[in-house]
Structures are given as C-alpha cells and as structure tokens.
C-alpha cells in the first residue's frame, strides 16, 4: 500500500481560486475580523504574535481578548489591534454571540487549566471557524470526553506538533479502521497519521514539523515542502495560528485556509533565512493575494 503515502506537494495552484481579494466597498469588518484569546498576564506574547500575524495577513480587524491584567500588558505593545475584556468563558461566549468575529484563535500560551477547557467549550458551541493550537490542544487531549469537536461542525483547524499529536492521538489504530488496516510502514507515515486524525476528529489537521502535512476529513491531503530550518524558532507556530485564522476569517474553507497559510508561512521564513525570529516572521507577512501577485505573477 505504498501508494497511500503519496500526496500532492502543497502549492498555490491547489488553492489559488480561494485566495481572498478585497472589493472597493469593503470595510474592516467585512475583511475577516479575527478574535485571539490571550493568555494570562505573564504569558501574553504568544497570543500577541498570533494577533499580529492575522493583522499583517489581511484581517481587517483583529481583537485580543482576556482578563484586565493581560490586556494592560497588550496595551503597552499594540496599537492597531483592539482589546476586549473577557474575564470568563461566559464573557467569551457573549462576545462571540455578537457575530462580529469570523474566526477565533485559542491556545497560544492560554494555560493548561480548567479556564482553557471552558473557553474551548464556549468556542465549539459558537460554531465560529476556529484554530486550536498549543495549550488548547494539550487541554483537548486531556478533556476529550468533555469536549465534543463535532459541535463546531467542519469549522475547526487543529495545529499539533509531534508531541501534541501523540497526546491527542495515542491510539489511532483503535479509533480509525482505515488506519488499522494499513501496513506497519504506512502506519509510520506522517501523511497517513494526519489523514486518520482528520477522519477521527472531522477537523482539518495541520501536523507540523519537517514536511508539514495538511489533511482534511474528506481524504484530501498535501505535504508542504518549502519550509526550512529558519522556522525552528520560538513563536513560529503562534504566527502560523494567526495566519490560518486570517485566511479562515476572509472566507477560505478550512483545508485551503490551512494549506495556503502553511505555504505562505514557509515562504516568508525562507525570504528572511537563518536568524529569523517570530517577530520578524509576523512583520514579513502580507495578504495572500498581494504575496502571490508580487512573487508568482512576474
């Protein structure tokens, strides 16, 4: 079954028709508003990176929400990004019920406690396109019996690195008959593992690391090959989470939003090279349409 390990290489021809472009009558709230849930006071940097990435990637309005102590830290660092107080999961639920936000990011330095579990539950119930990353994935692995991913429909993107993937899916063969039927060599394949995870969760999976795999529940999958070692820097994953959210918020379907974001994330990293920091990476991003027009249409 070696052929099952074959997937297209991620490239713009696979998702170019979904690239968002602004219209002359657009305004900030029609251009993909994103909500990023902050971590606590002394762990605000990761969510700020995600918010900055979403802003640079074309989201017309980005908001960081969290408790007042965290927002005071953010206020010293951001200008174009808005701040909203949410002291609890109930506050977050109320904020999401406004319908103003077209995508949410939860996880970067969010914390591993009950508060994060309750926020995940609130977001799933809201049904807003969402990126769950970092701490949210660890909490999801621990609280999977309480957190019904199906409640969110097909609007979720999960972005685990290898350690998070193992915590989320320690028993792929038990949970997915198709995966169980594969040869041992195929079960070792990152591609087949991501495909199984997508089938199990009904979510788009971004299995990060060298040869990042983006897999969809319908069986589609691509392998990203333009990423290099320059992306191995703290905060790079937080930038990717914000970038995916920006694409989701601007109307791209989850699989295409994730695939295009992974590709653009890697392209921006390659342009800078070794010595890249997450702050550099966030600042290098541009809306996908502008990037393609300037880099691929010459």
C-alpha positions in Angstrom: 0.0 0.0 0.0 2.9 2.3 -0.6 0.7 4.4 -3.0 -1.3 5.5 0.0 1.6 7.6 1.2 1.6 9.8 -1.9 0.0 13.2 -1.7 0.4 16.4 -3.7 3.0 18.9 -2.8 1.3 22.0 -1.3 1.4 24.8 -3.8 -0.7 27.8 -4.9 -2.3 26.0 -7.8 -4.2 23.9 -5.3 -6.0 26.8 -3.6 -5.5 29.9 -5.8 -9.2 30.1 -6.6 -10.0 30.7 -3.0 -7.5 33.5 -2.4 -9.4 36.4 -0.8 -9.4 39.7 -2.6 -10.9 43.0 -1.3 -13.7 44.7 -3.0 -14.0 48.5 -3.4 -16.9 48.7 -1.0 -15.3 46.6 1.7 -14.7 47.7 5.3 -12.7 46.4 8.2 -15.4 44.1 9.5 -16.1 42.6 6.0 -12.4 41.8 5.6 -12.1 38.9 8.0 -12.2 40.1 11.6 -10.3 37.8 13.9 -10.5 37.3 17.7 -7.5 36.0 19.5 -7.9 34.7 23.1 -5.0 35.9 25.3 -3.0 34.0 27.9 -2.6 35.3 31.4 -0.7 38.4 32.5 2.8 36.9 32.3 2.2 34.8 29.2 0.8 37.3 26.7 3.5 37.2 24.0 2.2 34.1 22.1 -1.3 35.4 21.6 0.1 38.8 20.6 2.2 37.1 17.9 -0.9 35.3 16.6 -2.8 38.6 16.5 0.0 40.5 14.7 0.2 37.7 12.1 -3.6 37.9 11.5 -3.4 41.6 11.1 -0.5 41.5 8.6 -2.1 38.7 6.7 -5.1 40.8 5.7 -7.6 40.6 8.6 -9.3 44.0 8.6 -9.9 44.0 12.4 -8.1 41.9 15.0 -9.0 41.8 18.6 -7.2 40.4 21.6 -9.5 39.4 24.5 -8.6 38.4 28.0 -8.6 39.4 31.6 -7.7 43.0 32.5 -4.2 42.3 33.8 -3.3 40.6 30.4 -4.9 43.5 28.4 -2.7 46.0 30.3 0.4 44.2 29.0 -1.0 44.1 25.5 -1.9 47.8 25.6 1.8 48.6 26.0 2.7 46.7 22.8 -0.1 47.1 20.3 -1.8 49.9 18.5 -3.9 48.7 15.6 -5.1 45.6 17.5 -8.2 46.1 19.6 -8.6 44.9 23.2 -11.8 43.4 24.8 -12.2 42.3 28.4 -13.3 38.7 28.9 -12.9 37.5 32.5 -14.6 34.1 31.9 -15.8 31.6 29.4 -19.3 33.2 29.8 -17.8 36.6 28.8 -16.2 34.9 25.7 -19.5 33.3 24.8 -21.2 36.6 24.9 -18.5 38.2 22.8 -18.8 35.5 20.1 -22.6 35.8 20.1 -22.2 39.2 18.5 -21.4 37.6 15.2 -18.7 40.2 14.6 -15.8 37.8 14.5 -15.3 35.5 11.6 -12.5 33.4 13.1 -11.0 32.7 16.5 -7.6 31.6 17.8 -7.3 29.8 21.1 -4.2 28.1 22.5 -1.0 30.2 22.3 0.1 30.3 26.0 -3.5 30.0 27.0 -2.8 27.9 30.1 -3.5 24.3 30.9 -6.2 24.7 33.5 -9.9 24.5 33.6 -10.3 28.0 32.2 -9.0 26.9 28.9 -11.3 23.9 28.8 -14.3 26.1 29.4 -13.2 28.5 26.7 -12.8 25.7 24.2 -16.3 24.6 25.1 -17.7 28.1 24.6 -16.0 28.4 21.2 -17.2 25.0 20.0 -20.8 26.0 20.9 -20.5 29.2 19.0 -19.6 27.4 15.8 -17.2 30.1 14.6 -14.3 29.0 12.4 -11.5 28.3 14.9 -7.8 27.5 15.1 -7.0 25.4 18.2 -3.2 25.5 18.9 -0.6 24.9 21.6 -2.1 24.7 25.1 -5.6 24.3 23.8 -4.5 21.0 22.1 -3.0 19.7 25.4 -6.2 20.5 27.2 -8.3 19.0 24.4 -6.2 15.7 24.7 -6.9 15.6 28.5 -10.5 16.6 28.3 -11.6 14.9 25.1 -14.5 13.2 26.8 -16.0 16.6 27.8 -15.3 18.5 24.6 -17.3 17.5 21.6 -15.5 18.7 18.5 -18.4 17.7 16.3 -20.4 20.5 17.9 -18.4 23.0 15.8 -19.2 21.4 12.5 -16.4 21.4 10.0 -15.0 24.7 11.0 -12.1 23.6 13.1 -8.4 23.6 12.3 -6.1 21.7 14.8 -2.3 22.5 14.5 -0.3 20.0 16.6 3.4 19.5 16.5 4.6 15.9 17.0 4.3 15.9 20.8 0.9 17.4 20.8 -0.2 15.0 18.1 0.9 12.0 20.2 -1.1 13.3 23.1 -4.2 13.9 21.0 -4.0 10.6 19.1 -2.2 7.9 21.1 -4.4 5.1 19.7 -5.1 5.9 16.0 -5.4 2.2 15.1 -8.1 1.7 17.7 -10.1 4.7 16.6 -9.8 4.5 12.9 -10.5 1.2 11.0 -8.9 2.5 7.8 -5.6 3.3 9.6 -5.7 0.0 11.4 -5.9 -1.8 8.0 -2.7 -0.2 6.7 0.7 -1.9 6.7 3.1 -1.1 9.5 5.1 1.0 7.1 2.1 3.1 6.2 1.1 3.5 9.9 4.5 5.1 10.4 3.7 7.6 7.7 3.1 11.2 8.9 0.7 11.6 6.0 -1.4 8.6 7.0 -1.4 9.6 10.6 -2.7 13.1 9.7 -5.3 11.6 7.4 -6.5 9.3 10.2 -6.6 12.2 12.7 -8.7 14.2 10.3 -11.2 11.4 9.9 -11.4 10.8 13.6 -12.0 14.5 14.6 -13.8 15.7 11.4 -11.3 18.6 11.6 -8.6 19.9 9.3 -5.3 18.8 10.7 -2.0 20.6 10.3 0.6 18.1 11.5 3.5 20.5 11.9 7.3 19.9 11.6 9.5 19.0 8.7 7.2 18.0 5.8 4.1 19.5 7.5 1.0 17.6 6.4 -2.4 19.3 6.0 -5.2 16.8 6.0 -9.0 17.1 5.5 -11.7 14.8 6.7 -12.7 14.1 3.1 -9.4 12.4 2.5 -7.6 15.3 0.8 -4.1 15.9 2.0 -1.0 17.9 0.9 2.6 17.8 2.1 4.4 21.1 2.5 8.0 21.2 1.2 9.0 24.8 1.1 9.7 25.1 4.9 13.2 25.3 6.2 15.1 25.3 9.5 14.7 29.0 9.8 11.2 28.3 11.1 12.5 26.4 14.1 12.2 29.4 16.4 10.1 30.1 19.4 6.7 31.6 18.4 6.7 30.5 14.8 3.7 28.3 15.5 1.8 31.1 17.1 2.4 33.2 13.9 1.0 30.3 11.9 -2.1 30.0 14.0 -2.9 33.7 13.4 -2.2 33.3 9.7 -4.6 30.4 9.4 -7.2 32.4 11.3 -6.8 35.4 8.9 -7.4 33.1 5.9 -10.4 31.5 7.6 -11.9 34.8 8.5 -11.6 36.1 5.0 -13.8 33.2 3.7 -11.4 30.5 2.7 -12.6 26.9 3.5 -10.6 25.3 6.4 -8.4 23.0 4.3 -7.5 25.7 1.8 -7.0 28.3 4.6 -4.6 26.0 6.4 -2.7 24.8 3.3 -2.2 28.4 2.0 -1.2 29.6 5.4 1.4 26.9 5.8 2.8 27.6 2.4 2.9 31.4 3.0 4.4 31.0 6.4 7.3 28.9 4.9 7.8 31.3 2.0 8.1 34.3 4.4 10.6 32.4 6.5 12.7 31.4 3.6 12.9 35.0 2.4 14.4 36.0 5.8 16.6 32.9 6.3 18.5 31.8 9.4 18.3 34.3 12.3 14.6 34.6 11.8 12.5 35.4 14.9 8.8 35.1 15.2 8.5 38.9 15.4 10.3 39.2 12.1 8.1 36.5 10.6 4.9 38.2 11.6 6.1 41.5 10.3 7.0 39.9 6.9 3.5 38.6 6.2 1.3 40.2 3.6 -2.2 39.4 2.4 -2.1 36.2 0.3 -3.3 37.9 -2.8 -0.6 40.6 -2.6 2.1 37.9 -2.0 1.0 35.9 -5.0 0.7 38.9 -7.2 4.2 40.2 -6.4 6.1 36.9 -6.1 4.4 34.5 -8.6 3.0 36.7 -11.3 6.2 38.4 -12.5 
